[in-house]
Structure formats: structure tokens, C-alpha cells
Amino acid sequence: MESPAVEMTARNLSGAVLVMGSARCGKSTLVASCTQSLGAALAEGDTFYRPAKLFKMLACAVLTDADSVSWLTAVAAQLRMS
């Protein structure tokens, strides 16, 4: 038996969707398409990094767990508001 199709719109979705993956795998393309189709808000993960951490990543340096604490805290706060 086939399951019924569900129209995915902002009115029948609640909460947040978190999309994660390696660099250049298509996350931003996927999320842009979904947010446009659903009329949903987008919170880009890189905007939650402090500038010093972004510069570190741009230099191809690996972030440590300590580097990520402020980012994880900010993302968690955003998800709680969703």
C-alpha cells in the first residue's frame, strides 16, 4: 500500500530542519530550494561563527571543540526559537 502524498508547506510543518554535511556537497542549494518552496525562514550556519573562527576556517585550519562552543551555543539558541 502506498502512503498518501503530503503537501509540504510552512502551515503544516513545525519546528526546524537542520541540514548538515561536508563542504560543497549542496547544502545551501538544497536549503535555498526548500525555503523558497515552503516560504520558510533560513538561518545560515556560518553566520553564527565569530569572525576569528571564519578566518581560521578560510585558512583551512581545523576548528577545535573549544572553537565550536560559541557556534554550537548560538545554533542551539536559534533552534529553540524555531
N, C-alpha and C positions, 0 to 999 in steps of 0.2 A: 504494500500500500504506500503510495506516495504521500509525503507530507504536504499540507497546504502551503502555498506561497504566502509570505508575509511581506506586506509593503513596508519597507523601512523608511520611516520619516521621523523627523525630530519629535513629533507629537506622540509616537508610540515607543520611543526609546528613552530610557532614563539612565542616569549615571554618566560614566565616562568610558571611553575606549582608549587604551594605551597601546600605541604601536611602537615596537622596538625592533631593532635589527642592526646589522653591521653597516658601515659607511657605504653609501652609494648603492644600496640594494633596492631603492624605490619607495622608501617610507614616505617621503614628502609628496611624491606623486600620488600614492595611494590615499593619503590623508587629505590632500587638496581635492581630489575627486569625491571622496566621501563627504567632506564638509560641505562642498558645493551642492551635491545631490540632496543631502539631508537638511541643509540650511542650519548646520550646527556650527558651534564655535571651535576655533583651533587654537591650541596653545603649543607653540613650537618649543621643544625641549631645550634647544640651545639658548633660548632667551633667558633661561633660568640659571645659566652659568655666570659666575663673576668674570669680568673681563680678563683677569690674570689667568684664569683656567682656560678660557678660549684661546688666548695667546699660546699657552702651553700646548694645547691640542694642535693648533696651527703649526707649531714647531715639531709635530709628530712625536711629542713626548707622551708617555703613558701616564694617565692620571692615577694617583694612588687612591686608596679608600678614603684617606683623610681629605684629599682634594674633592671628593664627591659628596661629602657630608652636606655642605650647604645646598648643593644642587638637589640631592635627594629630599632634603627638608622642604625646599621650595616646590618641588614637583608634588610631594605628598600634600602640601597645603592646597595646591591647585586642584588636585583630585578630590579632596574633601569638599571643596566648594562646588564641584560638578554635580 
